[in-house]
Every structure is written in structure tokens, then in C-alpha cells.
């Protein structure tokens, strides 16, 4: 990318499940710098979703890794 590249806005939708704990769907718009990977945005989205699920869970609960049920990431511009 050249030095004139600008951040881009993306919209994501993510549904994750933590078996025995809960299911959450989140949707947000994120602004990413040029060179940011799809994997980086996915990791960010999963972290936020898991934090949301765990806020509603019983304290001290141990859980399995989250299972992604749906993931979509698209440029926010139409």
C-alpha cells in the first residue's frame, strides 16, 4: 500500500457459542488501518463476543473454546 492509504470501515456479524454457557450474535462497524488482516478483525470480534457471554455467566465458570456459528466481514460502503 502507498503512504496515501487510509483506514477503511468494515461491518461484521458474528455468532459464537460457548457450549453449556451461551450463544451471542454481535454486529459492529470497525475502522481498520491498511494492512490489517481479516484474521485480526475476527480475533477482535470473537474476544468481544466472549466477553459479552461471560458477563452473563456464573462467576468462576470454566468453559470450552467458543465455536463460530456465523462470520461475515464486508466493506461498510454501499
PyMOL commands that set and color helices and strands:
alter all, ss='L'
color gray80, all
select helices_A, chain A and resi 38-55
alter helices_A, ss='H'
color red, helices_A
select strands_A, chain A and resi 8-18+22-32+67-75
alter strands_A, ss='S'
color yellow, strands_A
deselect
rebuild
show_as cartoon
